[in-house]
Amino acid sequence: MEQDIAEILKAHKLSEEDYEHIKKILGREPNLVEIGIFSAMWSEHCSYKSSKKYLRGFPTEAPWVIQGPGENAGVIDIGEGYAAVFKMESHNHPSFIEPYQGAATGVGGILRDVFTMGARPVANLNALRFGRVRGDDQTAAYQRHLVRGVVAGIGGYGNCMGVPTVGGETFFDESYNGNILVNAFTLGIAKADEIFYGKAEGIGNPVIYVGSKTGRDGLGGAVMSSDSFTEESKSLRPTVQVGDPFTEKLLLEACLELFKTDYVVGIQDMGAAGLTSSSFEMAGRSGSGMRMDLDKVPMREEGMTPYELMLSESQERMLICARKGTEDKIIEIFEKWGLDCAVIGEVTDTGLMELYWHGEKVAEVPVDPVSEEAPVLDRPVSCPKYLDEIKDIDIDKYELPSNQSAFEKLVQSIEVVDKAWVYEQYDSMVQTNTIKNGGKLDASVIRVKENGRAIAMSSDCNPRYCYIDPKGGAAAAVIESGRNVAMSGARPLAITDCLNYGNPENPEVMWQFAQGCEGIKEACSKLNTPVTGGNVSLYNETNGVSVFPTPTVAMVGVNESQENVLPSSFQDEGDTLLLIGETDKEFGGSLYLKELFGVTGGKLPKIDYDKELALWDLVIEANKKGLLKAAKDLNVGGLAIAIAKMAAVSGMGADVNADLKEDVNIFSESFARAILEVDPKNLDAVAQMAKERGLKCEAIGTVGGDYVKVNDIKMPMAELKDLYFNTFKRIIEQDI
């Protein structure tokens, strides 16, 4: 190696200690290909070296969990011999550098994670966080550019794949000005006894490369995603992959055809770190070795090297371990679909990854130590100093405006208003199974034709809650996503997560992360919603400023009847509205404090898991009995904003008068609350069910009229609908 080793290690984000460890594993000096392999596999993105110790102890088991963490995606039983396969991942760094391709390839990658398990993808969600988009300054203009690029990328890829994007969430805060977050979720359906796993076993079995040719795009992407941003980061476009959804659609159909045969031993998506991660993970899961002839890899560029072939993150590629003797039949399937397919190696019993280039061995690395001996860092942690500064922020310290003027401000908050400009760019109805999509509030729901059931899913995280209380805020993300699912009448069953945090080298960020993990563990354990898998994204920091802690949680639940899915907006004039749950003066991390006073602080609303479970059970069971017309949970903006949303989406007004102790409490964000719409004749039955579960139940008003009225606030429906449906478009398109 002519280059100075210190420079090579710096370029590969490896420490001197890492290098000494590598030499010990190999028993010699590594060459450049081997350094590249260790660099990718020991990157934060692939090895979870900063986070691994905190991920231990997540609840991962339940009678309905078929596959928990450790595979491409999690799997749960949804009845009648069918399973839901789902996963969530981040594509944050690539989307900041190149918003269209970064977001598009994020969708492509998560789709492959699901269909590599043998499932046909049937629904996508996304969770997006951007910086400040309001204003005429350069920062706001650039954030609007990022919003437009990311949304176009998600729509462009998902729509071409024929997979509906049925919902998601968006959040805007200055903390994301330098580092946006793009989290993508996919759910697929498969037969429960026909799940495929990422393993390479059976000595002599062929290793087959399928999909697109390998190019130089995405080179070093895993390493890039394991570092903070600076002003120079916008020059990193070569590390962002370029996606082709039409090729992926062919790959999907070819793989699903292949899965109908008995040719496959194991299959793995080539995601972060490309051929390196897929080959090492498949061999590692089986305790096998592997030999690969890299010159047989289909290439789309001249003069590619073994180093580039191992580390490229070109999209739309899979690695298959097949049964010996089926090679020609597999090649025939993929060639029929117009895809490259080449036998590039075989499974061995050596425990080594042996790489050859035109017959010459160019790398030899023991498989197990690459994953088993990846550094596990015990980074220092310390409670953030800012928590002492914000803990005493209290609504009583401020001179409060009238509720009317507060409502007029909150109802046009970018967090509250409808995001039709976003979700109308996504095809939400393709496959004809969508029952409830992004514009319908709370969870999204699809039907499963095969078993008559419905699957509800919701993504949630309030970063303000996580900022003021990293543990409680993460728990609240689980609670909120579960509550959304329950409001559709489905029983919440399991989560996948995407843990987005700042620079782990900052002890305060590491403390936030550790606390967030504890919050998820506690909530999932108490609510009986195990973790089936997920993703960690660290180094979401630019120029020393980290994003708010953002542990995004996607909850999946099952409704036994697709004919009985609850809407979340008003259904009929004259119906009675019930407020379920206790309202206290709880404004910590609230939209009220943020929008009216520009502060994020205070004490998180109290969490009561028993009350949450009782609320979920009330809605699910009352819905089964046909007692409910609609259900909407209360969250950001409290009762007033929940009623306003239900009214705007339905086009019907409401007259509400709730006894909340103090006037301002119409904006309180107390947990474990919901609005239920019932026919007056069912009022007593629902009230009795609430009483049996220890829940407060109050009739607070009726549906109908040309106004929305909640206690002392009032707004004509025409004005409300204009603000709710048109505000976001006006903001995002202002410089087009």
C-alpha positions in Angstrom: 0.0 0.0 0.0 1.6 3.2 -1.2 -0.7 5.5 0.6 0.2 6.4 4.2 -1.8 4.0 6.4 -3.0 6.9 8.7 -4.6 8.6 5.7 -6.3 5.3 4.6 -7.7 4.7 8.1 -8.9 8.3 8.3 -10.7 7.9 4.9 -12.3 4.7 6.1 -13.3 6.1 9.6 -11.2 3.4 11.3 -9.2 4.1 14.4 -5.6 2.9 15.2 -7.2 0.5 17.7 -9.5 -0.8 15.0 -6.5 -1.4 12.8 -4.7 -3.4 15.4 -7.8 -5.5 16.0 -8.1 -6.2 12.3 -4.4 -7.3 12.1 -5.0 -9.6 15.0 -8.1 -11.1 13.3 -6.2 -11.6 10.1 -2.9 -12.5 11.6 -1.3 -10.1 9.1 -1.6 -6.6 7.5 -4.9 -6.1 5.6 -5.0 -5.0 2.0 -7.2 -2.2 0.8 -10.1 -4.5 -0.1 -10.1 -5.9 3.4 -9.8 -2.5 5.0 -12.9 -1.5 2.9 -14.8 -4.5 4.1 -14.0 -3.9 7.8 -14.7 -0.2 7.4 -18.2 -0.8 6.1 -19.1 -3.7 8.4 -17.8 -1.8 11.5 -19.4 1.5 10.5 -22.0 2.8 12.9 -24.6 2.3 10.2 -23.9 -1.5 9.9 -22.5 -2.5 13.3 -24.5 -0.4 15.7 -21.3 -0.1 17.7 -22.5 2.9 19.8 -26.1 1.7 20.2 -25.9 -2.1 20.5 -25.5 -2.2 24.3 -28.7 -0.2 24.8 -30.8 -2.3 22.3 -30.4 -5.4 24.4 -33.5 -6.1 26.5 -36.2 -4.9 24.0 -39.3 -7.1 24.4 -39.3 -9.2 21.2 -41.6 -12.1 21.9 -45.3 -12.8 21.9 -47.5 -15.7 20.6 -48.1 -13.7 17.4 -44.5 -12.9 16.7 -43.1 -15.2 14.0 -39.8 -13.4 13.5 -38.3 -10.7 15.7 -35.1 -8.6 15.3 -32.1 -10.1 13.4 -33.6 -10.6 9.9 -34.4 -8.3 7.0 -37.9 -7.6 8.5 -40.1 -8.6 11.4 -43.1 -11.0 10.9 -46.3 -11.3 12.9 -49.2 -13.8 12.6 -52.4 -12.1 11.3 -54.6 -15.2 11.3 -55.9 -17.8 8.9 -52.4 -18.8 7.9 -51.2 -15.4 6.9 -48.5 -13.1 8.2 -47.6 -9.4 8.0 -44.0 -8.6 7.3 -42.8 -5.1 8.1 -39.8 -2.9 8.8 -38.8 0.8 9.0 -35.5 2.3 8.0 -33.8 5.7 7.7 -32.4 7.4 4.7 -31.5 10.7 6.4 -28.1 11.6 5.2 -28.6 10.7 1.5 -31.9 12.7 1.5 -30.3 15.8 2.8 -27.5 15.6 0.2 -29.8 14.7 -2.8 -33.5 14.8 -1.7 -35.1 13.1 -4.6 -32.7 10.1 -5.0 -32.1 9.9 -1.3 -35.8 9.5 -0.5 -36.5 7.3 -3.5 -33.8 4.8 -2.7 -34.9 4.8 0.9 -38.3 3.5 -0.3 -36.6 1.1 -2.7 -34.4 -0.3 0.1 -37.2 -0.9 2.6 -39.4 -2.5 -0.1 -36.5 -5.0 -0.8 -36.2 -5.7 2.9 -39.8 -6.9 2.9 -40.1 -8.8 -0.3 -36.8 -10.6 0.3 -38.7 -12.3 3.1 -41.2 -13.7 0.5 -43.9 -11.1 1.1 -45.7 -9.0 -1.5 -45.5 -5.3 -0.3 -49.0 -3.9 0.2 -48.5 -0.6 2.1 -45.9 2.1 2.6 -45.7 4.8 5.3 -43.1 7.5 5.8 -42.1 9.7 8.7 -40.5 13.0 7.6 -38.9 15.7 9.7 -37.8 19.0 8.2 -36.6 22.3 9.5 -38.4 25.7 9.4 -40.3 26.1 6.1 -42.1 29.4 7.0 -40.3 32.6 6.0 -38.6 34.4 3.1 -35.1 33.7 4.2 -32.6 31.3 2.6 -33.0 28.6 5.3 -36.7 28.4 4.9 -36.4 28.4 1.1 -33.9 25.5 1.2 -36.1 23.5 3.5 -39.1 23.9 1.2 -36.8 22.7 -1.6 -36.0 19.6 0.5 -39.7 19.0 1.2 -40.5 19.1 -2.5 -37.6 16.8 -3.5 -38.2 14.2 -0.8 -41.9 14.0 -1.5 -41.3 13.7 -5.2 -38.7 10.9 -4.6 -41.1 8.9 -2.3 -43.9 9.3 -4.7 -41.8 8.6 -7.8 -40.5 5.3 -6.5 -43.5 4.0 -4.6 -46.0 4.9 -7.4 -43.9 3.2 -10.0 -43.7 0.0 -7.8 -47.5 -0.2 -7.6 -47.3 -0.2 -3.8 -49.7 2.3 -2.1 -48.3 4.9 0.3 -51.2 4.9 2.7 -50.1 7.4 5.4 -47.3 8.8 7.4 -46.4 11.9 9.4 -44.5 15.2 8.9 -43.0 17.4 11.6 -41.2 20.7 11.3 -38.7 22.2 13.8 -35.6 24.4 13.6 -33.6 21.5 15.1 -33.8 19.8 11.6 -32.6 22.8 9.7 -29.2 21.1 9.2 -30.3 17.5 9.1 -33.7 16.3 7.8 -35.0 12.9 8.7 -36.6 10.5 6.1 -37.8 7.3 7.6 -39.6 4.8 5.3 -41.8 1.9 6.4 -43.1 -1.0 4.3 -45.6 -3.8 5.1 -46.1 -6.9 3.1 -48.3 -10.0 3.2 -47.1 -13.6 3.0 -48.2 -17.1 4.0 -47.0 -17.7 7.5 -45.3 -20.9 6.6 -43.6 -19.5 3.5 -41.2 -16.9 5.0 -37.7 -16.7 3.5 -34.6 -15.9 5.5 -31.2 -14.4 4.8 -28.9 -17.4 5.2 -26.2 -19.1 3.1 -25.8 -22.8 4.1 -25.2 -26.1 2.5 -21.6 -26.7 1.4 -21.3 -26.3 -2.4 -24.6 -24.5 -2.8 -24.2 -21.7 -5.4 -24.3 -18.0 -4.5 -26.2 -16.1 -7.2 -26.3 -12.4 -7.9 -29.5 -11.0 -9.3 -31.0 -7.6 -10.3 -29.3 -4.5 -11.7 -25.6 -4.3 -12.7 -23.2 -2.9 -10.2 -21.9 0.6 -10.7 -20.0 3.1 -8.6 -23.0 4.9 -7.2 -23.5 4.8 -3.5 -19.8 4.0 -3.0 -19.0 4.5 0.7 -22.6 5.2 1.6 -22.6 3.3 4.9 -19.5 5.0 6.1 -20.9 8.4 5.0 -24.1 7.8 7.0 -21.9 7.1 10.1 -20.6 10.7 10.3 -21.8 14.2 11.1 -22.5 16.8 8.4 -20.5 19.9 7.7 -20.9 22.5 5.0 -18.8 20.3 2.7 -21.3 17.5 3.0 -23.4 18.8 0.1 -20.5 17.7 -2.2 -21.1 14.0 -1.2 -23.5 13.3 -4.0 -21.5 10.3 -5.3 -22.2 8.5 -2.1 -26.0 8.7 -2.8 -27.4 5.8 -4.7 -29.5 6.2 -7.8 -32.8 4.2 -7.9 -34.7 2.7 -10.8 -38.2 1.6 -9.6 -39.0 -0.1 -12.9 -36.1 -2.5 -12.4 -37.1 -3.0 -8.8 -40.7 -3.9 -9.9 -39.3 -6.5 -12.2 -37.0 -7.8 -9.4 -40.0 -8.0 -7.1 -42.1 -10.1 -9.5 -39.1 -12.3 -10.4 -38.4 -13.0 -6.7 -42.0 -13.7 -5.9 -42.0 -16.2 -8.8 -38.8 -17.7 -7.6 -40.3 -18.1 -4.1 -43.0 -20.4 -5.5 -40.2 -23.0 -6.2 -38.0 -24.9 -3.8 -34.8 -23.5 -5.3 -34.0 -21.0 -2.6 -32.0 -21.7 0.6 -31.7 -18.0 1.6 -31.9 -14.6 0.1 -30.6 -11.2 1.2 -31.1 -7.6 -0.1 -28.0 -5.7 -1.0 -28.6 -2.6 1.2 -26.0 -0.5 3.0 -22.5 -1.8 2.2 -23.9 -3.7 -0.8 -22.3 -7.0 -1.6 -20.1 -6.8 1.5 -23.0 -6.7 4.1 -25.2 -9.2 2.2 -22.5 -11.8 1.8 -21.2 -11.6 5.3 -24.6 -11.5 6.9 -25.8 -14.6 5.0 -22.7 -16.6 5.8 -22.6 -15.3 9.3 -26.2 -16.4 10.1 -25.3 -19.9 9.0 -21.8 -20.3 10.4 -20.6 -20.9 6.9 -17.9 -19.6 4.6 -18.2 -18.3 1.1 -16.1 -18.0 -2.0 -17.0 -15.3 -4.5 -15.4 -14.6 -8.0 -15.9 -10.8 -8.2 -15.0 -10.7 -11.9 -18.3 -12.6 -12.5 -20.4 -9.8 -10.9 -22.5 -8.0 -13.6 -20.9 -4.5 -14.0 -22.2 -1.4 -15.7 -19.0 0.6 -15.7 -15.6 0.0 -17.2 -12.5 -0.7 -15.1 -14.3 -1.5 -11.8 -12.1 -3.0 -9.0 -12.8 -5.6 -6.4 -12.9 -2.8 -3.8 -15.6 -1.0 -5.7 -17.6 -4.1 -6.3 -17.7 -5.0 -2.7 -18.6 -1.6 -1.4 -20.9 -0.2 -4.2 -24.5 0.5 -3.0 -26.1 0.3 -6.4 -29.8 -0.4 -6.1 -32.2 -3.2 -7.0 -29.8 -6.1 -6.3 -30.2 -9.3 -4.3 -27.9 -12.2 -3.3 -29.3 -15.7 -3.3 -28.1 -18.9 -1.9 -29.7 -21.6 -4.0 -29.9 -25.4 -4.0 -27.2 -26.9 -6.1 -28.4 -27.9 -9.5 -31.1 -25.2 -9.8 -28.8 -22.6 -11.2 -30.1 -22.8 -14.8 -33.7 -22.7 -13.7 -33.1 -19.6 -11.5 -31.2 -17.8 -14.4 -34.1 -18.6 -16.7 -36.6 -16.9 -14.3 -34.6 -13.7 -14.0 -33.7 -13.5 -17.6 -37.4 -13.9 -18.4 -37.9 -10.7 -16.4 -35.0 -8.9 -18.2 -32.7 -9.0 -15.2 -29.1 -9.8 -14.7 -28.4 -13.1 -13.0 -25.0 -14.7 -12.5 -23.5 -17.4 -10.3 -20.7 -15.6 -8.6 -19.6 -18.1 -5.9 -20.5 -20.9 -3.5 -21.0 -21.8 0.1 -17.9 -23.3 1.8 -17.1 -24.9 5.2 -14.1 -22.7 5.9 -15.7 -19.9 7.9 -13.8 -17.6 5.6 -15.0 -15.0 3.0 -12.6 -15.7 0.1 -12.7 -13.2 -2.8 -11.1 -13.8 -6.2 -10.5 -11.6 -9.2 -9.8 -13.5 -12.4 -8.5 -16.5 -10.4 -6.3 -14.5 -8.0 -7.3 -14.3 -4.4 -7.7 -10.6 -3.4 -9.1 -10.9 0.1 -9.6 -13.5 2.8 -11.5 -12.6 5.9 -12.9 -14.8 8.7 -16.7 -14.3 8.6 -17.7 -14.4 12.2 -15.2 -11.9 13.7 -16.4 -9.2 11.2 -19.7 -9.2 13.0 -19.0 -10.9 16.3 -15.9 -8.8 17.1 -17.2 -5.5 15.7 -16.3 -2.8 18.3 -19.0 -2.3 21.0 -18.4 1.1 22.3 -19.2 2.2 25.8 -19.4 5.9 25.1 -19.7 8.3 28.0 -23.2 9.6 28.9 -24.3 12.6 30.8 -27.6 14.2 31.5 -28.0 17.2 29.2 -27.6 20.6 30.9 -30.4 22.1 28.9 -32.9 20.0 30.9 -32.3 22.0 34.0 -33.0 25.2 32.0 -36.3 24.0 30.5 -37.8 21.9 33.3 -39.5 24.8 35.0 -41.1 26.3 31.9 -44.8 26.5 32.8 -47.9 27.9 31.1 -48.7 29.8 34.3 -45.6 32.0 33.8 -47.0 33.5 30.6 -49.7 36.1 30.0 -52.1 34.0 28.0 -54.0 35.3 25.0 -57.8 34.7 24.6 -58.6 31.1 23.7 -60.1 32.4 20.4 -56.9 34.1 19.3 -54.8 31.1 20.5 -57.1 28.8 18.4 -56.8 30.9 15.3 -53.0 30.6 15.6 -52.8 26.9 16.4 -55.3 25.8 13.8 -53.0 27.1 11.1 -49.9 25.6 12.6 -47.9 23.6 10.0 -48.1 20.6 12.3 -51.9 20.7 12.5 -53.0 21.6 8.9 -53.8 18.9 6.3 -50.8 17.7 4.2 -52.8 16.9 1.1 -50.0 18.5 -0.9 -47.8 15.7 0.3 -50.1 12.6 0.3 -51.9 13.5 -3.0 -48.6 12.9 -4.7 -48.6 9.4 -3.5 -50.8 6.7 -5.0 -52.7 5.5 -1.9 -55.4 3.4 -3.7 -53.3 1.1 -6.0 -54.0 -2.6 -5.3 -57.5 -1.5 -4.2 -57.1 -2.6 -0.6 -56.8 0.8 1.1 -59.7 1.5 3.6 -58.2 4.5 5.4 -55.4 6.6 4.0 -53.3 9.6 5.0 -56.0 12.3 4.8 -58.4 10.4 7.1 -56.7 11.1 10.4 -55.0 8.7 12.9 -54.0 5.2 11.6 -54.0 4.0 8.0 -55.8 0.8 7.3 -55.7 -1.8 4.5 -57.8 -4.9 4.0 -56.3 -8.4 3.6 -58.4 -10.1 1.0 -57.0 -13.5 1.8 -58.4 -13.7 5.4 -61.0 -11.0 5.7 -59.1 -9.0 8.2 -57.8 -5.4 8.2 -54.3 -4.2 9.2 -54.0 -0.8 10.8 -50.6 1.0 11.0 -49.4 4.3 12.3 -46.1 6.0 12.6 -45.6 8.5 15.4 -43.1 10.5 17.5 -43.4 13.9 19.0 -39.7 15.2 19.1 -40.7 18.0 21.5 -41.7 15.4 24.1 -38.4 13.5 23.5 -36.5 16.7 23.9 -38.0 17.6 27.3 -38.0 14.0 28.5 -36.1 11.5 26.3 -37.4 8.4 28.1 -41.0 9.5 28.5 -41.1 11.0 25.0 -40.0 7.7 23.5 -42.6 5.8 25.5 -45.2 8.4 24.4 -44.2 7.6 20.7 -45.2 3.9 21.4 -48.3 5.0 23.2 -49.4 7.4 20.5 -48.8 5.1 17.6 -50.7 2.4 19.5 -53.6 4.7 20.3 -53.9 5.7 16.7 -54.2 2.0 15.7 -56.7 1.3 18.4 -58.9 4.3 17.3 -59.4 2.4 14.0 -60.8 -0.6 15.9 -57.6 -2.7 15.5 -55.7 -4.4 18.3 -52.1 -3.0 18.4 -49.7 -6.0 18.2 -46.1 -5.0 17.5 -43.8 -2.2 16.5 -40.8 -1.5 14.3 -38.8 1.6 15.1 -36.3 4.0 13.6 -34.1 5.6 16.3 -32.8 9.0 15.0 -30.4 10.8 17.2 -27.5 13.2 17.0 -23.8 12.6 17.4 -23.0 9.7 19.7 -19.6 11.2 20.5 -21.5 13.8 22.5 -22.2 12.3 26.0 -25.5 14.2 26.2 -26.8 12.6 22.9 -25.7 9.2 24.1 -27.7 9.8 27.3 -30.8 10.8 25.3 -30.4 7.6 23.2 -30.0 5.4 26.3 -33.1 7.0 27.9 -35.1 6.6 24.7 -34.3 2.9 24.5 -35.5 2.5 28.1 -38.7 4.3 27.3 -39.5 2.0 24.3 -38.6 -1.1 26.4 -41.0 0.0 29.2 -43.9 1.0 26.9 -43.7 -2.1 24.7 -43.5 -4.3 27.7 -46.5 -2.6 29.5 -48.6 -2.5 26.3 -47.7 -6.0 25.1 -46.5 -4.7 21.8 -43.1 -6.3 21.2 -40.4 -4.9 18.9 -39.9 -6.9 15.7 -37.0 -5.0 14.3 -35.8 -1.5 13.5 -33.0 0.8 12.6 -30.6 3.1 14.4 -29.5 6.4 12.7 -26.9 8.4 14.6 -24.7 11.4 13.6 -27.8 13.4 12.6 -25.9 16.6 13.3 -24.6 19.4 11.3 -21.9 21.9 12.4 -22.2 20.6 16.0 -26.0 21.0 16.2 -27.8 17.7 16.8 -31.5 17.1 15.9 -34.1 16.6 18.6 -34.2 13.0 19.8 -36.6 11.3 17.3 -37.3 7.6 18.0 -40.0 7.1 15.4 -42.3 4.2 16.1 -44.5 2.4 13.6 -47.2 0.3 15.3 -49.1 -2.5 13.4 -52.4 -3.9 14.6 -55.1 -6.3 13.3 -58.9 -5.8 13.1 -60.7 -9.1 12.9 -63.2 -7.6 10.4 -62.3 -5.4 7.5 -66.0 -4.4 7.4 -65.7 -2.8 10.8 -63.0 -0.2 10.5 -63.6 3.0 12.5 -63.3 6.4 10.8 -61.8 9.3 12.7 -64.0 12.1 11.4 -67.6 13.0 12.0 -70.2 10.8 10.3 -73.7 12.1 11.0 -75.3 15.3 12.2 -77.1 15.0 15.5 -74.7 12.4 16.9 -73.4 12.8 20.4 -69.7 13.4 21.1 -68.0 11.8 24.2 -64.8 12.8 25.8 -63.0 9.8 27.3 -60.3 10.3 29.8 -59.0 12.9 32.3 -57.9 16.3 31.2 -55.3 18.0 33.4 -53.4 21.3 32.9 -50.5 19.5 31.1 -48.6 21.7 28.6 -45.0 20.3 28.7 -43.6 20.1 25.1 -47.0 21.3 23.8 -47.9 22.9 20.6 -49.5 25.7 22.6 -46.2 26.7 24.2 -44.2 26.3 20.9 -46.6 28.3 18.6 -47.6 31.1 21.1 -44.4 31.6 23.0 -41.7 30.0 20.9 -40.5 27.6 23.7 -40.1 23.9 24.1 -40.0 22.9 27.7 -41.8 21.9 30.8 -42.9 18.5 32.2 -44.2 15.7 30.0 -47.8 14.9 30.6 -48.1 11.9 32.9 -48.1 8.4 31.5 -50.6 5.8 32.8 -50.3 2.5 30.9 -53.3 1.0 32.6 -55.5 3.9 31.4 -54.1 3.7 27.9 -54.8 0.0 27.7 -58.3 0.6 29.1 -58.9 3.3 26.5 -57.7 1.0 23.6 -59.9 -1.8 24.9 -63.0 0.4 25.2 -62.7 1.6 21.6 -61.9 -1.9 20.2 -64.7 -3.7 22.1 -67.4 -1.0 21.7 -66.6 -1.0 17.9 -67.0 -4.7 17.8 -70.5 -4.2 19.2 -71.4 -1.6 16.7 -71.7 1.1 19.3 -69.3 3.7 17.7 -69.6 5.9 14.6 -66.0 7.4 14.9 -63.1 7.7 17.2 -60.2 10.2 17.3 -57.4 10.4 19.8 -56.4 13.6 21.5 -52.8 14.7 21.1 -51.1 17.8 19.7 -53.2 20.8 20.3 -55.6 19.0 22.6 -59.4 18.9 22.5 -59.9 22.0 20.4 -57.6 20.9 17.6 -59.0 17.3 17.6 -62.5 18.6 17.1 -61.4 21.1 14.5 -59.7 18.3 12.5 -62.7 16.0 12.7 -64.9 18.8 11.5 -62.7 19.9 8.6 -62.2 16.4 7.3 -65.9 15.6 7.5 -67.2 19.0 6.4 -69.6 19.0 9.4 -69.5 21.4 12.3 -69.8 20.7 16.0 -71.0 22.3 19.2 -68.9 21.3 22.2 -68.9 22.4 25.8 -66.6 20.4 28.0 -66.0 20.8 31.7 -62.2 21.0 31.8 -61.6 23.0 35.1 -59.7 25.8 33.3 -60.5 27.5 30.0 -57.0 27.0 28.6 -57.3 23.2 29.0 -59.1 22.9 25.7 -55.5 22.9 24.4 -54.0 20.6 27.1 -52.2 17.5 25.8 -53.0 15.0 28.5 -52.5 11.4 27.4 -55.0 8.5 27.3 -57.9 10.6 25.9 -60.2 10.2 22.9 -63.3 11.7 21.3 -66.0 9.1 20.4 -68.9 9.8 18.1 -72.0 7.8 19.1 -75.7 7.6 18.1 -77.6 9.1 21.1 -79.4 5.7 21.6 -76.0 4.0 22.3 -74.8 6.7 24.8 -75.6 4.7 27.9 -74.1 1.5 26.7 -70.8 3.2 25.8 -70.8 5.1 29.1 -71.3 1.8 31.0 -68.4 0.2 29.2 -66.2 3.2 30.1 -67.2 3.0 33.7 -66.4 -0.7 33.8 -62.9 0.1 32.6 -62.4 2.9 35.1 -62.4 5.6 32.5 -64.1 9.1 32.8 -66.8 9.5 30.1 -68.4 12.9 29.5 -71.0 13.8 26.8 -69.6 17.1 25.6 -71.6 18.1 22.5 -73.1 17.2 19.2 -72.2 17.0 15.5 -73.6 19.5 13.0 -73.9 23.1 12.1 -72.0 25.7 10.1 -69.5 26.4 12.9 -67.0 24.6 15.1 -67.5 25.7 18.6 -65.5 24.3 21.6 -66.3 26.1 24.8 -65.3 29.8 24.2 -63.8 29.4 20.7 -65.8 29.5 17.5 -65.0 29.4 13.8 -67.2 29.2 10.7 -66.7 25.9 8.8 -65.8 27.7 5.6 -62.9 29.5 7.3 -61.8 26.4 9.1 -61.7 24.3 5.9 -59.8 26.9 4.0 -57.1 27.2 6.7 -57.0 23.4 7.2 -56.8 22.3 3.6 -54.9 25.2 1.9 -52.3 26.5 4.4 -49.6 23.9 3.7 -49.8 24.3 0.0 -49.5 28.1 0.2 -46.3 27.7 2.3 -44.6 25.0 0.3 -45.3 26.4 -3.1 -44.5 30.0 -2.3 -41.2 30.1 -4.2 -42.3 28.0 -7.2 
